[in-house]
Amino acid sequence: MFPQARSPMREYFATLEQLWIAMDHQHERKLFRWNNQFLLGTPEQQTLARRARTLLDEAAATAAPRAEKARVEFFAKSYRVTEFLFAFAQAQTLAPEQLAAARKHAALLSADPLAMFGPGPEGRFLANFEAALKTVTAGKTSP
């Protein structure tokens, strides 16, 4: 899947696993329980989240064939959704423009041909994204 970008992508997935484990020890985390799913509560968690982005950037610079570049780009775009949710969960206040940018990015990701759950009739990805967004931004935006 990643012949040229094998090393940074392998480390990316290992970093995500480390992040998940580190976050899981802090709160009970269940799928679709958005109230604590994106809280980066320790410096270690914040470092791991940043490291994941760095590794995706390294992979993008290393990927060679067009198909490999597209796969790395898809993972990078997908992780950007997580970065939005991490940032929003940590924020005290948010501007409507920030939410609009996140929604626009999620819609573009949903339309990507590599997306498993696209914008079709079920729209599961966007529905889940909106549920998470609503929870992590509750009370943080001005009317």
Phi and psi in radians as a Rosetta constraint file:
Dihedral C 1 N 2 CA 2 C 2 CIRCULARHARMONIC -2.344 0.35
Dihedral N 2 CA 2 C 2 N 3 CIRCULARHARMONIC 1.182 0.35
Dihedral C 2 N 3 CA 3 C 3 CIRCULARHARMONIC -1.081 0.35
Dihedral N 3 CA 3 C 3 N 4 CIRCULARHARMONIC -0.743 0.35
Dihedral C 3 N 4 CA 4 C 4 CIRCULARHARMONIC -1.496 0.35
Dihedral N 4 CA 4 C 4 N 5 CIRCULARHARMONIC -0.546 0.35
Dihedral C 4 N 5 CA 5 C 5 CIRCULARHARMONIC -1.774 0.35
Dihedral N 5 CA 5 C 5 N 6 CIRCULARHARMONIC 0.392 0.35
Dihedral C 5 N 6 CA 6 C 6 CIRCULARHARMONIC -0.947 0.35
Dihedral N 6 CA 6 C 6 N 7 CIRCULARHARMONIC -0.873 0.35
Dihedral C 6 N 7 CA 7 C 7 CIRCULARHARMONIC -1.120 0.35
Dihedral N 7 CA 7 C 7 N 8 CIRCULARHARMONIC -0.926 0.35
Dihedral C 7 N 8 CA 8 C 8 CIRCULARHARMONIC -1.144 0.35
Dihedral N 8 CA 8 C 8 N 9 CIRCULARHARMONIC -0.573 0.35
Dihedral C 8 N 9 CA 9 C 9 CIRCULARHARMONIC -1.245 0.35
Dihedral N 9 CA 9 C 9 N 10 CIRCULARHARMONIC -0.664 0.35
Dihedral C 9 N 10 CA 10 C 10 CIRCULARHARMONIC -1.065 0.35
Dihedral N 10 CA 10 C 10 N 11 CIRCULARHARMONIC -0.780 0.35
Dihedral C 10 N 11 CA 11 C 11 CIRCULARHARMONIC -1.189 0.35
Dihedral N 11 CA 11 C 11 N 12 CIRCULARHARMONIC -0.597 0.35
Dihedral C 11 N 12 CA 12 C 12 CIRCULARHARMONIC -1.021 0.35
Dihedral N 12 CA 12 C 12 N 13 CIRCULARHARMONIC -0.872 0.35
Dihedral C 12 N 13 CA 13 C 13 CIRCULARHARMONIC -1.145 0.35
Dihedral N 13 CA 13 C 13 N 14 CIRCULARHARMONIC -0.651 0.35
Dihedral C 13 N 14 CA 14 C 14 CIRCULARHARMONIC -1.133 0.35
Dihedral N 14 CA 14 C 14 N 15 CIRCULARHARMONIC -0.660 0.35
Dihedral C 14 N 15 CA 15 C 15 CIRCULARHARMONIC -1.158 0.35
Dihedral N 15 CA 15 C 15 N 16 CIRCULARHARMONIC -0.732 0.35
Dihedral C 15 N 16 CA 16 C 16 CIRCULARHARMONIC -1.072 0.35
Dihedral N 16 CA 16 C 16 N 17 CIRCULARHARMONIC -0.689 0.35
Dihedral C 16 N 17 CA 17 C 17 CIRCULARHARMONIC -1.117 0.35
Dihedral N 17 CA 17 C 17 N 18 CIRCULARHARMONIC -0.766 0.35
Dihedral C 17 N 18 CA 18 C 18 CIRCULARHARMONIC -1.074 0.35
Dihedral N 18 CA 18 C 18 N 19 CIRCULARHARMONIC -0.723 0.35
Dihedral C 18 N 19 CA 19 C 19 CIRCULARHARMONIC -1.108 0.35
Dihedral N 19 CA 19 C 19 N 20 CIRCULARHARMONIC -0.797 0.35
Dihedral C 19 N 20 CA 20 C 20 CIRCULARHARMONIC -1.016 0.35
Dihedral N 20 CA 20 C 20 N 21 CIRCULARHARMONIC -0.822 0.35
Dihedral C 20 N 21 CA 21 C 21 CIRCULARHARMONIC -1.097 0.35
Dihedral N 21 CA 21 C 21 N 22 CIRCULARHARMONIC -0.772 0.35
Dihedral C 21 N 22 CA 22 C 22 CIRCULARHARMONIC -1.094 0.35
Dihedral N 22 CA 22 C 22 N 23 CIRCULARHARMONIC -0.698 0.35
Dihedral C 22 N 23 CA 23 C 23 CIRCULARHARMONIC -1.288 0.35
Dihedral N 23 CA 23 C 23 N 24 CIRCULARHARMONIC -0.556 0.35
Dihedral C 23 N 24 CA 24 C 24 CIRCULARHARMONIC -1.215 0.35
Dihedral N 24 CA 24 C 24 N 25 CIRCULARHARMONIC -0.445 0.35
Dihedral C 24 N 25 CA 25 C 25 CIRCULARHARMONIC -1.342 0.35
Dihedral N 25 CA 25 C 25 N 26 CIRCULARHARMONIC -0.319 0.35
Dihedral C 25 N 26 CA 26 C 26 CIRCULARHARMONIC -1.519 0.35
Dihedral N 26 CA 26 C 26 N 27 CIRCULARHARMONIC -0.748 0.35
Dihedral C 26 N 27 CA 27 C 27 CIRCULARHARMONIC -2.371 0.35
Dihedral N 27 CA 27 C 27 N 28 CIRCULARHARMONIC 2.720 0.35
Dihedral C 27 N 28 CA 28 C 28 CIRCULARHARMONIC -1.256 0.35
Dihedral N 28 CA 28 C 28 N 29 CIRCULARHARMONIC 2.133 0.35
Dihedral C 28 N 29 CA 29 C 29 CIRCULARHARMONIC -2.120 0.35
Dihedral N 29 CA 29 C 29 N 30 CIRCULARHARMONIC 2.127 0.35
Dihedral C 29 N 30 CA 30 C 30 CIRCULARHARMONIC -2.166 0.35
Dihedral N 30 CA 30 C 30 N 31 CIRCULARHARMONIC 2.642 0.35
Dihedral C 30 N 31 CA 31 C 31 CIRCULARHARMONIC -1.042 0.35
Dihedral N 31 CA 31 C 31 N 32 CIRCULARHARMONIC 2.430 0.35
Dihedral C 31 N 32 CA 32 C 32 CIRCULARHARMONIC 1.196 0.35
Dihedral N 32 CA 32 C 32 N 33 CIRCULARHARMONIC 0.164 0.35
Dihedral C 32 N 33 CA 33 C 33 CIRCULARHARMONIC -1.794 0.35
Dihedral N 33 CA 33 C 33 N 34 CIRCULARHARMONIC 1.515 0.35
Dihedral C 33 N 34 CA 34 C 34 CIRCULARHARMONIC -1.350 0.35
Dihedral N 34 CA 34 C 34 N 35 CIRCULARHARMONIC -0.248 0.35
Dihedral C 34 N 35 CA 35 C 35 CIRCULARHARMONIC -1.098 0.35
Dihedral N 35 CA 35 C 35 N 36 CIRCULARHARMONIC -0.450 0.35
Dihedral C 35 N 36 CA 36 C 36 CIRCULARHARMONIC -2.304 0.35
Dihedral N 36 CA 36 C 36 N 37 CIRCULARHARMONIC 0.154 0.35
Dihedral C 36 N 37 CA 37 C 37 CIRCULARHARMONIC -1.140 0.35
Dihedral N 37 CA 37 C 37 N 38 CIRCULARHARMONIC -0.485 0.35
Dihedral C 37 N 38 CA 38 C 38 CIRCULARHARMONIC -2.063 0.35
Dihedral N 38 CA 38 C 38 N 39 CIRCULARHARMONIC 0.277 0.35
Dihedral C 38 N 39 CA 39 C 39 CIRCULARHARMONIC -1.398 0.35
Dihedral N 39 CA 39 C 39 N 40 CIRCULARHARMONIC 2.043 0.35
Dihedral C 39 N 40 CA 40 C 40 CIRCULARHARMONIC -1.640 0.35
Dihedral N 40 CA 40 C 40 N 41 CIRCULARHARMONIC 1.592 0.35
Dihedral C 40 N 41 CA 41 C 41 CIRCULARHARMONIC -1.536 0.35
Dihedral N 41 CA 41 C 41 N 42 CIRCULARHARMONIC -0.145 0.35
Dihedral C 41 N 42 CA 42 C 42 CIRCULARHARMONIC -2.328 0.35
Dihedral N 42 CA 42 C 42 N 43 CIRCULARHARMONIC 2.758 0.35
Dihedral C 42 N 43 CA 43 C 43 CIRCULARHARMONIC -1.019 0.35
Dihedral N 43 CA 43 C 43 N 44 CIRCULARHARMONIC -0.620 0.35
Dihedral C 43 N 44 CA 44 C 44 CIRCULARHARMONIC -1.055 0.35
Dihedral N 44 CA 44 C 44 N 45 CIRCULARHARMONIC -0.767 0.35
Dihedral C 44 N 45 CA 45 C 45 CIRCULARHARMONIC -1.128 0.35
Dihedral N 45 CA 45 C 45 N 46 CIRCULARHARMONIC -0.724 0.35
Dihedral C 45 N 46 CA 46 C 46 CIRCULARHARMONIC -1.114 0.35
Dihedral N 46 CA 46 C 46 N 47 CIRCULARHARMONIC -0.701 0.35
Dihedral C 46 N 47 CA 47 C 47 CIRCULARHARMONIC -1.129 0.35
Dihedral N 47 CA 47 C 47 N 48 CIRCULARHARMONIC -0.757 0.35
Dihedral C 47 N 48 CA 48 C 48 CIRCULARHARMONIC -1.114 0.35
Dihedral N 48 CA 48 C 48 N 49 CIRCULARHARMONIC -0.709 0.35
Dihedral C 48 N 49 CA 49 C 49 CIRCULARHARMONIC -1.093 0.35
Dihedral N 49 CA 49 C 49 N 50 CIRCULARHARMONIC -0.742 0.35
Dihedral C 49 N 50 CA 50 C 50 CIRCULARHARMONIC -1.178 0.35
Dihedral N 50 CA 50 C 50 N 51 CIRCULARHARMONIC -0.670 0.35
Dihedral C 50 N 51 CA 51 C 51 CIRCULARHARMONIC -1.072 0.35
Dihedral N 51 CA 51 C 51 N 52 CIRCULARHARMONIC -0.672 0.35
Dihedral C 51 N 52 CA 52 C 52 CIRCULARHARMONIC -1.030 0.35
Dihedral N 52 CA 52 C 52 N 53 CIRCULARHARMONIC -0.754 0.35
Dihedral C 52 N 53 CA 53 C 53 CIRCULARHARMONIC -1.135 0.35
Dihedral N 53 CA 53 C 53 N 54 CIRCULARHARMONIC -0.748 0.35
Dihedral C 53 N 54 CA 54 C 54 CIRCULARHARMONIC -1.021 0.35
Dihedral N 54 CA 54 C 54 N 55 CIRCULARHARMONIC -0.750 0.35
Dihedral C 54 N 55 CA 55 C 55 CIRCULARHARMONIC -1.154 0.35
Dihedral N 55 CA 55 C 55 N 56 CIRCULARHARMONIC -0.665 0.35
Dihedral C 55 N 56 CA 56 C 56 CIRCULARHARMONIC -1.124 0.35
Dihedral N 56 CA 56 C 56 N 57 CIRCULARHARMONIC -0.683 0.35
Dihedral C 56 N 57 CA 57 C 57 CIRCULARHARMONIC -1.119 0.35
Dihedral N 57 CA 57 C 57 N 58 CIRCULARHARMONIC -0.723 0.35
Dihedral C 57 N 58 CA 58 C 58 CIRCULARHARMONIC -1.093 0.35
Dihedral N 58 CA 58 C 58 N 59 CIRCULARHARMONIC -0.754 0.35
Dihedral C 58 N 59 CA 59 C 59 CIRCULARHARMONIC -1.092 0.35
Dihedral N 59 CA 59 C 59 N 60 CIRCULARHARMONIC -0.716 0.35
Dihedral C 59 N 60 CA 60 C 60 CIRCULARHARMONIC -1.083 0.35
Dihedral N 60 CA 60 C 60 N 61 CIRCULARHARMONIC -0.648 0.35
Dihedral C 60 N 61 CA 61 C 61 CIRCULARHARMONIC -1.280 0.35
Dihedral N 61 CA 61 C 61 N 62 CIRCULARHARMONIC -0.392 0.35
Dihedral C 61 N 62 CA 62 C 62 CIRCULARHARMONIC -1.673 0.35
Dihedral N 62 CA 62 C 62 N 63 CIRCULARHARMONIC -0.510 0.35
Dihedral C 62 N 63 CA 63 C 63 CIRCULARHARMONIC -1.014 0.35
Dihedral N 63 CA 63 C 63 N 64 CIRCULARHARMONIC 2.434 0.35
Dihedral C 63 N 64 CA 64 C 64 CIRCULARHARMONIC -1.974 0.35
Dihedral N 64 CA 64 C 64 N 65 CIRCULARHARMONIC -1.206 0.35
Dihedral C 64 N 65 CA 65 C 65 CIRCULARHARMONIC -1.088 0.35
Dihedral N 65 CA 65 C 65 N 66 CIRCULARHARMONIC 2.652 0.35
Dihedral C 65 N 66 CA 66 C 66 CIRCULARHARMONIC -0.976 0.35
Dihedral N 66 CA 66 C 66 N 67 CIRCULARHARMONIC -0.718 0.35
Dihedral C 66 N 67 CA 67 C 67 CIRCULARHARMONIC -1.130 0.35
Dihedral N 67 CA 67 C 67 N 68 CIRCULARHARMONIC -0.679 0.35
Dihedral C 67 N 68 CA 68 C 68 CIRCULARHARMONIC -1.162 0.35
Dihedral N 68 CA 68 C 68 N 69 CIRCULARHARMONIC -0.749 0.35
Dihedral C 68 N 69 CA 69 C 69 CIRCULARHARMONIC -1.036 0.35
Dihedral N 69 CA 69 C 69 N 70 CIRCULARHARMONIC -0.719 0.35
Dihedral C 69 N 70 CA 70 C 70 CIRCULARHARMONIC -1.110 0.35
Dihedral N 70 CA 70 C 70 N 71 CIRCULARHARMONIC -0.695 0.35
Dihedral C 70 N 71 CA 71 C 71 CIRCULARHARMONIC -1.163 0.35
Dihedral N 71 CA 71 C 71 N 72 CIRCULARHARMONIC -0.784 0.35
Dihedral C 71 N 72 CA 72 C 72 CIRCULARHARMONIC -1.084 0.35
Dihedral N 72 CA 72 C 72 N 73 CIRCULARHARMONIC -0.764 0.35
Dihedral C 72 N 73 CA 73 C 73 CIRCULARHARMONIC -1.050 0.35
Dihedral N 73 CA 73 C 73 N 74 CIRCULARHARMONIC -0.693 0.35
Dihedral C 73 N 74 CA 74 C 74 CIRCULARHARMONIC -1.097 0.35
Dihedral N 74 CA 74 C 74 N 75 CIRCULARHARMONIC -0.783 0.35
Dihedral C 74 N 75 CA 75 C 75 CIRCULARHARMONIC -1.107 0.35
Dihedral N 75 CA 75 C 75 N 76 CIRCULARHARMONIC -0.667 0.35
Dihedral C 75 N 76 CA 76 C 76 CIRCULARHARMONIC -1.143 0.35
Dihedral N 76 CA 76 C 76 N 77 CIRCULARHARMONIC -0.745 0.35
Dihedral C 76 N 77 CA 77 C 77 CIRCULARHARMONIC -1.145 0.35
Dihedral N 77 CA 77 C 77 N 78 CIRCULARHARMONIC -0.681 0.35
Dihedral C 77 N 78 CA 78 C 78 CIRCULARHARMONIC -1.117 0.35
Dihedral N 78 CA 78 C 78 N 79 CIRCULARHARMONIC -0.768 0.35
Dihedral C 78 N 79 CA 79 C 79 CIRCULARHARMONIC -1.149 0.35
Dihedral N 79 CA 79 C 79 N 80 CIRCULARHARMONIC -0.495 0.35
Dihedral C 79 N 80 CA 80 C 80 CIRCULARHARMONIC -1.064 0.35
Dihedral N 80 CA 80 C 80 N 81 CIRCULARHARMONIC -0.614 0.35
Dihedral C 80 N 81 CA 81 C 81 CIRCULARHARMONIC -1.053 0.35
Dihedral N 81 CA 81 C 81 N 82 CIRCULARHARMONIC -0.790 0.35
Dihedral C 81 N 82 CA 82 C 82 CIRCULARHARMONIC -1.081 0.35
Dihedral N 82 CA 82 C 82 N 83 CIRCULARHARMONIC -0.715 0.35
Dihedral C 82 N 83 CA 83 C 83 CIRCULARHARMONIC -1.078 0.35
Dihedral N 83 CA 83 C 83 N 84 CIRCULARHARMONIC -0.714 0.35
Dihedral C 83 N 84 CA 84 C 84 CIRCULARHARMONIC -1.010 0.35
Dihedral N 84 CA 84 C 84 N 85 CIRCULARHARMONIC -0.844 0.35
Dihedral C 84 N 85 CA 85 C 85 CIRCULARHARMONIC -1.163 0.35
Dihedral N 85 CA 85 C 85 N 86 CIRCULARHARMONIC -0.664 0.35
Dihedral C 85 N 86 CA 86 C 86 CIRCULARHARMONIC -1.022 0.35
Dihedral N 86 CA 86 C 86 N 87 CIRCULARHARMONIC -0.879 0.35
Dihedral C 86 N 87 CA 87 C 87 CIRCULARHARMONIC -1.092 0.35
Dihedral N 87 CA 87 C 87 N 88 CIRCULARHARMONIC -0.758 0.35
Dihedral C 87 N 88 CA 88 C 88 CIRCULARHARMONIC -1.183 0.35
Dihedral N 88 CA 88 C 88 N 89 CIRCULARHARMONIC -0.638 0.35
Dihedral C 88 N 89 CA 89 C 89 CIRCULARHARMONIC -1.143 0.35
Dihedral N 89 CA 89 C 89 N 90 CIRCULARHARMONIC -0.584 0.35
Dihedral C 89 N 90 CA 90 C 90 CIRCULARHARMONIC -1.447 0.35
Dihedral N 90 CA 90 C 90 N 91 CIRCULARHARMONIC -0.410 0.35
Dihedral C 90 N 91 CA 91 C 91 CIRCULARHARMONIC -1.233 0.35
Dihedral N 91 CA 91 C 91 N 92 CIRCULARHARMONIC 2.597 0.35
Dihedral C 91 N 92 CA 92 C 92 CIRCULARHARMONIC -1.524 0.35
Dihedral N 92 CA 92 C 92 N 93 CIRCULARHARMONIC -0.686 0.35
Dihedral C 92 N 93 CA 93 C 93 CIRCULARHARMONIC -2.406 0.35
Dihedral N 93 CA 93 C 93 N 94 CIRCULARHARMONIC 2.677 0.35
Dihedral C 93 N 94 CA 94 C 94 CIRCULARHARMONIC -2.397 0.35
Dihedral N 94 CA 94 C 94 N 95 CIRCULARHARMONIC 2.522 0.35
Dihedral C 94 N 95 CA 95 C 95 CIRCULARHARMONIC -1.555 0.35
Dihedral N 95 CA 95 C 95 N 96 CIRCULARHARMONIC 2.565 0.35
Dihedral C 95 N 96 CA 96 C 96 CIRCULARHARMONIC -0.949 0.35
Dihedral N 96 CA 96 C 96 N 97 CIRCULARHARMONIC -0.551 0.35
Dihedral C 96 N 97 CA 97 C 97 CIRCULARHARMONIC -1.113 0.35
Dihedral N 97 CA 97 C 97 N 98 CIRCULARHARMONIC -0.572 0.35
Dihedral C 97 N 98 CA 98 C 98 CIRCULARHARMONIC -1.140 0.35
Dihedral N 98 CA 98 C 98 N 99 CIRCULARHARMONIC -0.758 0.35
Dihedral C 98 N 99 CA 99 C 99 CIRCULARHARMONIC -1.151 0.35
Dihedral N 99 CA 99 C 99 N 100 CIRCULARHARMONIC -0.684 0.35
Dihedral C 99 N 100 CA 100 C 100 CIRCULARHARMONIC -1.087 0.35
Dihedral N 100 CA 100 C 100 N 101 CIRCULARHARMONIC -0.724 0.35
Dihedral C 100 N 101 CA 101 C 101 CIRCULARHARMONIC -1.116 0.35
Dihedral N 101 CA 101 C 101 N 102 CIRCULARHARMONIC -0.719 0.35
Dihedral C 101 N 102 CA 102 C 102 CIRCULARHARMONIC -1.139 0.35
Dihedral N 102 CA 102 C 102 N 103 CIRCULARHARMONIC -0.752 0.35
Dihedral C 102 N 103 CA 103 C 103 CIRCULARHARMONIC -1.114 0.35
Dihedral N 103 CA 103 C 103 N 104 CIRCULARHARMONIC -0.719 0.35
Dihedral C 103 N 104 CA 104 C 104 CIRCULARHARMONIC -1.083 0.35
Dihedral N 104 CA 104 C 104 N 105 CIRCULARHARMONIC -0.774 0.35
Dihedral C 104 N 105 CA 105 C 105 CIRCULARHARMONIC -1.102 0.35
Dihedral N 105 CA 105 C 105 N 106 CIRCULARHARMONIC -0.768 0.35
Dihedral C 105 N 106 CA 106 C 106 CIRCULARHARMONIC -1.085 0.35
Dihedral N 106 CA 106 C 106 N 107 CIRCULARHARMONIC -0.689 0.35
Dihedral C 106 N 107 CA 107 C 107 CIRCULARHARMONIC -1.131 0.35
Dihedral N 107 CA 107 C 107 N 108 CIRCULARHARMONIC -0.722 0.35
Dihedral C 107 N 108 CA 108 C 108 CIRCULARHARMONIC -1.119 0.35
Dihedral N 108 CA 108 C 108 N 109 CIRCULARHARMONIC -0.726 0.35
Dihedral C 108 N 109 CA 109 C 109 CIRCULARHARMONIC -1.105 0.35
Dihedral N 109 CA 109 C 109 N 110 CIRCULARHARMONIC -0.750 0.35
Dihedral C 109 N 110 CA 110 C 110 CIRCULARHARMONIC -1.058 0.35
Dihedral N 110 CA 110 C 110 N 111 CIRCULARHARMONIC -0.583 0.35
Dihedral C 110 N 111 CA 111 C 111 CIRCULARHARMONIC -1.439 0.35
Dihedral N 111 CA 111 C 111 N 112 CIRCULARHARMONIC -0.140 0.35
Dihedral C 111 N 112 CA 112 C 112 CIRCULARHARMONIC -1.111 0.35
Dihedral N 112 CA 112 C 112 N 113 CIRCULARHARMONIC 2.359 0.35
Dihedral C 112 N 113 CA 113 C 113 CIRCULARHARMONIC -1.061 0.35
Dihedral N 113 CA 113 C 113 N 114 CIRCULARHARMONIC -0.381 0.35
Dihedral C 113 N 114 CA 114 C 114 CIRCULARHARMONIC -1.444 0.35
Dihedral N 114 CA 114 C 114 N 115 CIRCULARHARMONIC -0.168 0.35
Dihedral C 114 N 115 CA 115 C 115 CIRCULARHARMONIC -1.205 0.35
Dihedral N 115 CA 115 C 115 N 116 CIRCULARHARMONIC 2.298 0.35
Dihedral C 115 N 116 CA 116 C 116 CIRCULARHARMONIC -1.242 0.35
Dihedral N 116 CA 116 C 116 N 117 CIRCULARHARMONIC -0.728 0.35
Dihedral C 116 N 117 CA 117 C 117 CIRCULARHARMONIC -2.002 0.35
Dihedral N 117 CA 117 C 117 N 118 CIRCULARHARMONIC 1.634 0.35
Dihedral C 117 N 118 CA 118 C 118 CIRCULARHARMONIC -1.440 0.35
Dihedral N 118 CA 118 C 118 N 119 CIRCULARHARMONIC -2.870 0.35
Dihedral C 118 N 119 CA 119 C 119 CIRCULARHARMONIC -1.431 0.35
Dihedral N 119 CA 119 C 119 N 120 CIRCULARHARMONIC 0.259 0.35
Dihedral C 119 N 120 CA 120 C 120 CIRCULARHARMONIC -1.013 0.35
Dihedral N 120 CA 120 C 120 N 121 CIRCULARHARMONIC -2.931 0.35
Dihedral C 120 N 121 CA 121 C 121 CIRCULARHARMONIC -1.030 0.35
Dihedral N 121 CA 121 C 121 N 122 CIRCULARHARMONIC -0.582 0.35
Dihedral C 121 N 122 CA 122 C 122 CIRCULARHARMONIC -1.352 0.35
Dihedral N 122 CA 122 C 122 N 123 CIRCULARHARMONIC -0.664 0.35
Dihedral C 122 N 123 CA 123 C 123 CIRCULARHARMONIC 0.867 0.35
Dihedral N 123 CA 123 C 123 N 124 CIRCULARHARMONIC 0.686 0.35
Dihedral C 123 N 124 CA 124 C 124 CIRCULARHARMONIC -1.049 0.35
Dihedral N 124 CA 124 C 124 N 125 CIRCULARHARMONIC -0.749 0.35
Dihedral C 124 N 125 CA 125 C 125 CIRCULARHARMONIC -1.056 0.35
Dihedral N 125 CA 125 C 125 N 126 CIRCULARHARMONIC -0.887 0.35
Dihedral C 125 N 126 CA 126 C 126 CIRCULARHARMONIC -1.156 0.35
Dihedral N 126 CA 126 C 126 N 127 CIRCULARHARMONIC -0.614 0.35
Dihedral C 126 N 127 CA 127 C 127 CIRCULARHARMONIC -1.129 0.35
Dihedral N 127 CA 127 C 127 N 128 CIRCULARHARMONIC -0.766 0.35
Dihedral C 127 N 128 CA 128 C 128 CIRCULARHARMONIC -1.158 0.35
Dihedral N 128 CA 128 C 128 N 129 CIRCULARHARMONIC -0.699 0.35
Dihedral C 128 N 129 CA 129 C 129 CIRCULARHARMONIC -1.057 0.35
Dihedral N 129 CA 129 C 129 N 130 CIRCULARHARMONIC -0.820 0.35
Dihedral C 129 N 130 CA 130 C 130 CIRCULARHARMONIC -1.094 0.35
Dihedral N 130 CA 130 C 130 N 131 CIRCULARHARMONIC -0.673 0.35
Dihedral C 130 N 131 CA 131 C 131 CIRCULARHARMONIC -1.117 0.35
Dihedral N 131 CA 131 C 131 N 132 CIRCULARHARMONIC -0.763 0.35
Dihedral C 131 N 132 CA 132 C 132 CIRCULARHARMONIC -1.143 0.35
Dihedral N 132 CA 132 C 132 N 133 CIRCULARHARMONIC -0.778 0.35
Dihedral C 132 N 133 CA 133 C 133 CIRCULARHARMONIC -1.040 0.35
Dihedral N 133 CA 133 C 133 N 134 CIRCULARHARMONIC -0.793 0.35
Dihedral C 133 N 134 CA 134 C 134 CIRCULARHARMONIC -1.023 0.35
Dihedral N 134 CA 134 C 134 N 135 CIRCULARHARMONIC -0.730 0.35
Dihedral C 134 N 135 CA 135 C 135 CIRCULARHARMONIC -1.241 0.35
Dihedral N 135 CA 135 C 135 N 136 CIRCULARHARMONIC -0.847 0.35
Dihedral C 135 N 136 CA 136 C 136 CIRCULARHARMONIC -1.298 0.35
Dihedral N 136 CA 136 C 136 N 137 CIRCULARHARMONIC -0.259 0.35
Dihedral C 136 N 137 CA 137 C 137 CIRCULARHARMONIC -1.870 0.35
Dihedral N 137 CA 137 C 137 N 138 CIRCULARHARMONIC 0.018 0.35
Dihedral C 137 N 138 CA 138 C 138 CIRCULARHARMONIC -0.952 0.35
Dihedral N 138 CA 138 C 138 N 139 CIRCULARHARMONIC 2.195 0.35
Dihedral C 138 N 139 CA 139 C 139 CIRCULARHARMONIC 1.275 0.35
Dihedral N 139 CA 139 C 139 N 140 CIRCULARHARMONIC 0.154 0.35
Dihedral C 139 N 140 CA 140 C 140 CIRCULARHARMONIC -1.853 0.35
Dihedral N 140 CA 140 C 140 N 141 CIRCULARHARMONIC -0.156 0.35
Dihedral C 140 N 141 CA 141 C 141 CIRCULARHARMONIC -1.915 0.35
Dihedral N 141 CA 141 C 141 N 142 CIRCULARHARMONIC 2.638 0.35
Dihedral C 141 N 142 CA 142 C 142 CIRCULARHARMONIC -1.510 0.35
Dihedral N 142 CA 142 C 142 N 143 CIRCULARHARMONIC 2.579 0.35
